[in-house]
Each structure stands twice: as structure tokens, then as C-alpha cells.
């Protein structure tokens, strides 16, 4: 988006992004048929985040910025010892310059201090973590939602680039005279393999291997893949390892997770050491001393892109010093010390064959263009979002028009130009009634969104509300998928989330229906019963309160502990002020919570739900220290660190930070220029310390 959109346009775009990203989650995690790369998926999330930054009051309950992919479930789910994060994206040189400047600000470095970075091609593959213990491969897993991935160990063992036993450079040199044979023994002397080592990288398929695979698939009547990344993803996640073994997969290492000993002092040293253990590292991996060198290397990689034997979609920069990486830490879903610099957009021409209208969870009518399929940037595009009624009018779109579409890293495919708008053709008539329920569809004054007025009588809205509640990011009820929800709604069994927990009353009726047997019914009802004591953050997110995503839900429960306590705060006399003081929440979210819980029908719905379930008290996963559960307020200027770094330290101590001082505050860290907050802390008798004493607390605690 080159021009800042109106509020209505932004709200519509955020809705489209949420639905599109959720659709790709289902395609990738549920159906094993991804349509876009990880990089493109992350780019959609970036656009969503930028819009949310411009319009924070429009953040949706189902915002993609609150999650990373989808959580694998079942026997193959495996937790990562350290999170596997995504990357923030940049598309212009100015954004790269700002990234370096932002790193300096966070670290409180002088402008003249050089920040060296590594730069490497961003492989368009599937993220994978390989865990070695005693030099032996014991686990291979996908990224999943960043915290929990899918165990694919038997499959990664079939990849030729993945060593089963690690070797060190010293062991290799001792065997240099053995006819070219490489030792598979461990070097247990200094500089050898760490006892525990998680190597992370990308599973990919070369362009030549991809073309050969598709030729074989087509000849045998098998599935033909859209691009090498999709082929790699589909091949790695096979249930039968023999299928994976027959696919020409490869692996590039670019980082690490848990490790029992240091790999070096810098990113460059650590990656080179990993390479010495027998892993392939992407070519053109380099260390850059300045922004100018980073951008020059980006241009060199972009120039070589077409001749590389594998697909790339950008360049990844990482802060070279590992001690600085540690200080920089991460935000909700990405490290502060890394950035993906994406390549420019690609365009193509095709025909608009139809316009379909989709009804969203909030009743918005969104037009979707059905295109004559065309390849853009390695992906076959058949659908394009047309934003809203005004966008169709702006482009003058009619069925049969020849259009130019664009697929960039930061947006989903979109129409950028109507090439035949001057040709005579009947205009497209945007519906004035909901295609799902027949209710009148209207647009409020000053808004471009057209909404169904059917409310709960509209099956599209009821369905989406219930689907959100049981989704993986919310209660994650296995077996209660879209088809089952639609069936139960049609039968009149589901009207609200609480009705899900009454489905056991329909056990006998369900057993008599086609497709439902004793085992499937028992499994479904058992899965529902297992959620009678749900995770409180997932429960809160599942309620669909506007602006409350999963990250915000966790922030709220870190402070209040239980859903009941949060509700009591929201309905109290000082509810909005108390909620606004929670770090990461702010007045917009606070107002949404107060509004939600002050609506009688919302309270009745929650009461009905709480008659069926008992959310657990929130348990923080932060380190347990003497500061765990306490509230810390930072005020004034900090001289040796940024405010963000100080808050991150408090989080690692298990404490929570607040934006204002109250009787519930436990500690105030005051720097120069502290004003009213310091005065209030003194009036309330709250302990006040300076920055040096805070640094001593952090050092003594060892976080």
C-alpha cells in the first residue's frame, strides 16, 4: 500500500489478511498442500502488522500477528527447546538502514559504532531443526507454531545433506589420507562437537530436481507440484519415509537452537563451525561491516538469483556479535537481531472470469476474483482478493476483463490494473442481500464495507464464530473441524460455544448418522471433555473479543491470573485504567474488554460457557525468581540500556511491567527525569531503585 488507507479500507484489508493467512495455515498444516512459501506467508503477516501499527484500534481477535503458523497436534507434536521464530521483512533499502539504526538504539550504541552483520541468501524452503546428542541425530522437527513442531525424524534421515553422525574438522583432517573417506567418529577433544546441538536450516529442492520430479509425477499420474518449496514441504511431511527418500531433498544449515556449549563469539564463526561438522551452508554467506556492504551484497545475490540452482526470495541479515543478539532478544514472533530483505514484486496478465462473494465472521461481504490461472513468481495464482465494493468500482472491473496482477512479498496477489476497462461490458452488480442467508446487506454511512444484517441467523457468521472458538489457536478441539461444525449447526445442536460441551447429550443421535461410528464419536466427545479445563489464554482468545489476540490474552492473564479476575477488573469502577496499565495492552484493548463485559448478552454467553468449562489459572513460563509475579514500573531515562531491553529483562525474571504506578506495583526503577510516577511511588511507599541497582539485580539473578 503506497498511500495510507482510510480506516474503513484498513479494517477491510485486515479482515482479508486474517482470512487469507488462516486459509494458508489450514492448507499447510491440515491438508499438506501449501500454496505459498514460508517467506510469502511471513510477508502477509508483515503487511498485517504494519496496518495494525497505523490503526491499533482495528486489531482483530483473530489477528495473524498473535500467532506463528499453527500448532501441530497428535503423537507427532514435539516441543522446541528454544523457539523457532519467523523473521521481520524489509522491501526497501531505507528499511534496512532503519533496521541497523534500530539495533543501535536498542543497544544504546553511539551512531559511530559499527554493527557488523552476516548476509546470506534466504532459501525458499521448509524450516527444520535437527537435534544431535553425543553427535548422533536423535530428532528432526518442523517449525510448527514456533513453540511446537512436528516430529519428522525418519524422514530427515533420508536426506543426503543431513549427517546421521557429526564429524569435526579435526577428525576430518586426521582421515585426510584415507582415500578420501570422511570420518564419522566424534572428536571429543577441545573444539569438538557439543554434547547437545540443534542445527536449524531449510529443507529444499533444487530447480533441476524439482523439474525431474514433476516430470515423473506427471508420467505416473501423481500430484504435480506448483514450485520447489511446495514439493519440499509435501515430501518432508509424508507419513511414509520411503516416499520422502524417493524425493531429492536437500538441507542448508543457517543457525542453531539449543546448544550445550558456545559455537563461537559471532554468527559468522558459529555458522562456519557448524559447516565444519559436515553441514552444507548456502553459498554467498558473508560478513558485512556496514550498511553499504550489506546492500552491495544484496544486489550481488539478486543478480546471481536466476543462476542459482535453488529458489531464493531475499537476503537475511543477522547481527554478527552473539552477545548483542542475546541482549536484543525477540518480540512476539521474530528476533530483533535479524531481518529478511525481500526481492521486488512480480507481475502477470490474465482474465477475470468470475467474482464470488464471501461472508466473513463479522458479516462483511468480501469480493474474490476468480482468475484464469497464471504463474507469478513461481506460484500459480487462480484467486485474487478484490478488497471491497469501492475497489471494484475504482478499477472498473467486469467479468471478462483483462487484468494485470501483482504478487509481491508483502501482499497477497492483487489486481493493479484493468487493461480493458474502456471496452463496453455490463458492470458488476454488487449484491444488496447476503448470499448466505438472504438478509439485507448494507453499508453504514462513511464506510466502504457491506455487511449482512442477519447476525446469528446468518450461517456464515455463526459458523465462523464457532470455528474460531475450536481453532488451533483457541481451544484446539481435535476432531471438531469445519465439516462437523457445519453438520451440527444444520442439525440445530450448535448455537453458541457452550453448546459444544452439550454435544454429549446427542451421542445416540450422532451414532445413527452416516460417517459416525463408535470410535469417531467417542474420540470427538473425549476431545471435547479434555477441554473442560482449558488453557486460560486460549480460552480468552477464543471468546473473539475485539483486539484480544493470543499474545494480548497472555499479557492480560500474566497480570490477573484468571479469567474471573480479569472480568472483575473489566467490570470494576476503575476497570479501564487498571487494564490500560498492563504492559502491552493499552487503552484500545482496555476499552474493548470493558465494552465486552459490560454487554449483558456477552456476560450471559460467558456465564453459560463457564457453566461448562473451568479455565485453569494462568501459569507463566518465565523463569521462577524472587521477582516472579511482581509488577515493575520503569520511569525516567535509562542511560545504559533502552526501555525495551529493561522490560525484556523483567520478563525473563518472571515479573510483569506496567505503564503506571499503582498500589499493586512492587518496584519502581527510576532514571533521570522521572516525574509524576516517581512522586506517586514515594507517596504510596513503593520501593524505588536506580538503574545501577536494577542492573545488579539482573546480574545476580543470572538472566
PyMOL commands that set and color helices and strands:
alter all, ss='L'
color gray80, all
select helices_A, chain A and resi 7-30+38-54+56-58+64-66+93-107+153-156+169-174+207-220+228-236+241-245+267-276+291-307+322-328+389-395+455-457+459-470+482-490+497-500+503-511+518-529+536-542+550-560+563-570+575-580+586-598+600-610+643-652+676-684+691-701
alter helices_A, ss='H'
color red, helices_A
select strands_A, chain A and resi 77-79+89-90+117-123+126-133+136-142+148-150+196-204+250-259+286-288+312-319+338-342+346-359+365-376+379-385+402-407+414-418+441-442+451-452+631-635+656-657+667-670+688-689
alter strands_A, ss='S'
color yellow, strands_A
deselect
rebuild
show_as cartoon
